[in-house]
Amino acid sequence: MSKYSFETIEQMLLKCVAEGGEPELGFRLRSAQYMIIAYADRCSFQRCADEAGANASGERYFATLRELYGAPQIDGRSLEELWSETDDFYCFDFEP
């Protein structure tokens, strides 16, 4: 079970953006690594390369973090449906 709600993560990301940053939040879900990047005008989501350097996806862009959260991402399921399975959060811009 995730130790951070999406709402908590969203607030932290938006605070960093308001302070002029572009925070990159990495996390693990179902043994794969993912990244959310928040920008002033949008956000992106992508699967990171595995240990062998393969299986990375391209960035998908969304107008808001809420849109990203509700959109189908992984095997047709949204982060909203899968969030409780997230683990190992890391972000250099804040300590979740």
Secondary structure, 3 states (H helix, E strand, C coil): CCCCCHHHHHHHHHHHHHCCCCCEEEEEECCEEEEEEECCCCEEEEECCCCCCCCCCCCEEECCHHHHHHCEEECCEEHHHHHHHEEEEECCCCCC
